[in-house]
Amino acid sequence: MLISVPQESRAGERLVAATPRSVKQLIKLGFDVTVQAGAGAQASIPDEAYVAAGAGIGDRAAAWSGDIVTAVNAPDEDEIALLTPGSTVVASLQPHSKPELIDALAERGVTALALDAVPRISRAQALDVLSSMSNVAGYRAVIEAAESYGGMFAGQVTAAGKTPPATVFVIGGGVAGLAAIGAAVSLGAQVRAFDVRPEAAEQIESMGATFVHAPQAQQDISPDGYASPLTEEQQAAAMELYAQECAGADVVITTALVRGSAPTTITAEAVAGMKPGSVIVDLAASGGGTHSLTQVLSADSAGCARSRLR
Ligand SMILES: NC(=O)c1ccc[n+]([C@@H]2O[C@H](COP(=O)([O-])OP(=O)(O)OC[C@H]3O[C@@H](n4cnc5c(N)ncnc54)[C@H](O)[C@@H]3O)[C@@H](O)[C@H]2O)c1
C-alpha cells in the first residue's frame, strides 16, 4: 500500500506531513512511501533525507495519488481532482466550517480523516494536532512579542542602575496559554494570567505565573474541560479585569477561545489605556480575534495569526 506526501500549496506553509523519521516508521510497518520533490524544503528537509529513509520522490500527481495521502492542510479543488477514487486522505480539514470541501471529497469517492476532529482524549493524544500546534503557537507568541517589545523580558541589574522585568499578561490558560506562560517565565518576565475556568488556576500557577483572581468573571467547573460563553455579568467583570491588567502590562498575549471562536476580551478603550510601546499578540486571530481592533491578515497551521491594528 502506498502512502504519499504532497508539498503543501497553502501560501506561507512551512510544514510537511512526514519527516524522514516518520517515513522510516511507515516503511517499517510495511508501507511504500512517495514524497513530492521539494515537499520538505520549507522545513529544511532535503529530498535526499527522505530517500535515505527509504521513500521514493515523485511529482505532484504522484504525491496526490497514493492509497493514503497524508497532508497538513485540506486539498484545494485541483488537488482533489488528483486524488484516486477509493483512496484515503488524512489532513486537517475543519469539516464543521467547510461543508463544501467534505461534499467535494465525497463526490470524488475518497475517505477523509480530519485530524483536527479527532476527540481530544488521552487515548488519542498521539493524533492531537490541535494541542501540538497550540503548544508551538503559545511559545512562538512570546518570541514574536519579545521581538516587537522595546525592552528586555528579564530585569537587569547593571552598574548604571536597574530595570524591572517586563510584565506579561496572558488571557486564557489552555494549551497555548500555558505554553506562552512557560516561555515568558523562562525569559525572566513577570507573568500574570487569567482563565474563566477555575480549574486553570492551579495549572497557570504551576507554570510560574500569578493567577489573577476574579470570581465574578469565572464559570463553574466545566464537565468537559472546555469554557462556555460568559453571561452578561461575567463578561462585564472580565472586561473590567482585562482593561485593568492591560494597563499595567508590557505584553498581552490573548489565547481565549470558546469552541474555536474568539470571545472579545480587549476593547479599543482598553488598548487606548495601554502603555506606549506595549505589545499585544492575538493568538486567537484565526478564530475571529479577541481584541476588537484585530484584523486577520493571514494564519498558518500553527494557529499563529498575524494581525495588525485597524
Ligand atoms: N488530550 C487531552 O486530554 C486534552 C488535549 C487538549 C486539551 N485538553 C483540555 O481541554 C481544555 C481546553 O484547552 P484548549 O487549549 O483546547 O482551549 P481552547 O483553545 O478552546 O481555549 C483556550 C483557553 O481560553 C479559555 N477561555 C475561553 N474564554 C475565555 C475568556 N473570555 N477569558 C479567558 N479565558 C477564556 C478557555 O477556558 C481555555 O483555557 C483544557 O482543560 C485542556 O487541558 C485536553
The ligand as an SDF file (V2000), in Angstrom:
LIG
                    3D

 44 48  0  0  0  0  0  0  0  0999 V2000
   -5.7420   15.0620   25.2430 N   0  0  0  0  0  0  0  0  0  0  0  0
   -6.4120   15.7220   26.1730 C   0  0  0  0  0  0  0  0  0  0  0  0
   -6.9180   15.1730   27.1090 O   0  0  0  0  0  0  0  0  0  0  0  0
   -6.5510   17.2060   26.0050 C   0  0  0  0  0  0  0  0  0  0  0  0
   -5.9910   17.7860   24.8850 C   0  0  0  0  0  0  0  0  0  0  0  0
   -6.1040   19.1570   24.7000 C   0  0  0  0  0  0  0  0  0  0  0  0
   -6.7710   19.9440   25.6310 C   0  0  0  0  0  0  0  0  0  0  0  0
   -7.3060   19.3560   26.7120 N   0  0  0  0  0  0  0  0  0  0  0  0
   -8.0030   20.1870   27.7230 C   0  0  0  0  0  0  0  0  0  0  0  0
   -9.0220   20.9480   27.1090 O   0  0  0  0  0  0  0  0  0  0  0  0
   -9.1800   22.1760   27.7950 C   0  0  0  0  0  0  0  0  0  0  0  0
   -9.1740   23.3510   26.8280 C   0  0  0  0  0  0  0  0  0  0  0  0
   -7.8650   23.5240   26.2620 O   0  0  0  0  0  0  0  0  0  0  0  0
   -7.6320   24.2580   24.8640 P   0  0  0  0  0  0  0  0  0  0  0  0
   -6.2320   24.7210   24.8410 O   0  0  0  0  0  0  0  0  0  0  0  0
   -8.1310   23.4530   23.7420 O   0  0  0  0  0  0  0  0  0  0  0  0
   -8.6130   25.5070   24.9980 O   0  0  0  0  0  0  0  0  0  0  0  0
   -9.1720   26.4340   23.8560 P   0  0  0  0  0  0  0  0  0  0  0  0
   -8.1560   26.6470   22.7880 O   0  0  0  0  0  0  0  0  0  0  0  0
  -10.5480   26.0090   23.4760 O   0  0  0  0  0  0  0  0  0  0  0  0
   -9.3240   27.8170   24.6760 O   0  0  0  0  0  0  0  0  0  0  0  0
   -8.1970   28.4360   25.2240 C   0  0  0  0  0  0  0  0  0  0  0  0
   -8.4780   28.8460   26.6550 C   0  0  0  0  0  0  0  0  0  0  0  0
   -9.2670   30.0280   26.6700 O   0  0  0  0  0  0  0  0  0  0  0  0
  -10.0910   29.9760   27.8170 C   0  0  0  0  0  0  0  0  0  0  0  0
  -11.1520   30.9850   27.6730 N   0  0  0  0  0  0  0  0  0  0  0  0
  -12.3070   30.9480   26.9720 C   0  0  0  0  0  0  0  0  0  0  0  0
  -12.9680   32.1020   27.0680 N   0  0  0  0  0  0  0  0  0  0  0  0
  -12.2190   32.9240   27.8470 C   0  0  0  0  0  0  0  0  0  0  0  0
  -12.3470   34.2590   28.2910 C   0  0  0  0  0  0  0  0  0  0  0  0
  -13.4060   35.0200   27.9730 N   0  0  0  0  0  0  0  0  0  0  0  0
  -11.3710   34.7640   29.0700 N   0  0  0  0  0  0  0  0  0  0  0  0
  -10.2830   34.0000   29.4200 C   0  0  0  0  0  0  0  0  0  0  0  0
  -10.1000   32.7380   29.0190 N   0  0  0  0  0  0  0  0  0  0  0  0
  -11.0460   32.2050   28.2370 C   0  0  0  0  0  0  0  0  0  0  0  0
  -10.5240   28.5300   27.8630 C   0  0  0  0  0  0  0  0  0  0  0  0
  -11.0060   28.1710   29.1490 O   0  0  0  0  0  0  0  0  0  0  0  0
   -9.2260   27.8290   27.5020 C   0  0  0  0  0  0  0  0  0  0  0  0
   -8.4530   27.5020   28.6360 O   0  0  0  0  0  0  0  0  0  0  0  0
   -8.0640   22.2120   28.8180 C   0  0  0  0  0  0  0  0  0  0  0  0
   -8.5950   21.7800   30.0390 O   0  0  0  0  0  0  0  0  0  0  0  0
   -7.0700   21.2220   28.3020 C   0  0  0  0  0  0  0  0  0  0  0  0
   -6.2720   20.6800   29.3360 O   0  0  0  0  0  0  0  0  0  0  0  0
   -7.2240   18.0010   26.9200 C   0  0  0  0  0  0  0  0  0  0  0  0
  1  2  1  0
  2  3  2  0
  2  4  1  0
  4  5  1  0
  4 44  2  0
  5  6  2  0
  6  7  1  0
  7  8  2  0
  8  9  1  0
  8 44  1  0
  9 10  1  0
  9 42  1  0
 10 11  1  0
 11 12  1  0
 11 40  1  0
 12 13  1  0
 13 14  1  0
 14 15  2  0
 14 16  1  0
 14 17  1  0
 17 18  1  0
 18 19  2  0
 18 20  1  0
 18 21  1  0
 21 22  1  0
 22 23  1  0
 23 24  1  0
 23 38  1  0
 24 25  1  0
 25 26  1  0
 25 36  1  0
 26 27  1  0
 26 35  1  0
 27 28  2  0
 28 29  1  0
 29 30  1  0
 29 35  2  0
 30 31  1  0
 30 32  2  0
 32 33  1  0
 33 34  2  0
 34 35  1  0
 36 37  1  0
 36 38  1  0
 38 39  1  0
 40 41  1  0
 40 42  1  0
 42 43  1  0
M  CHG  2   8   1  16  -1
M  END
$$$$
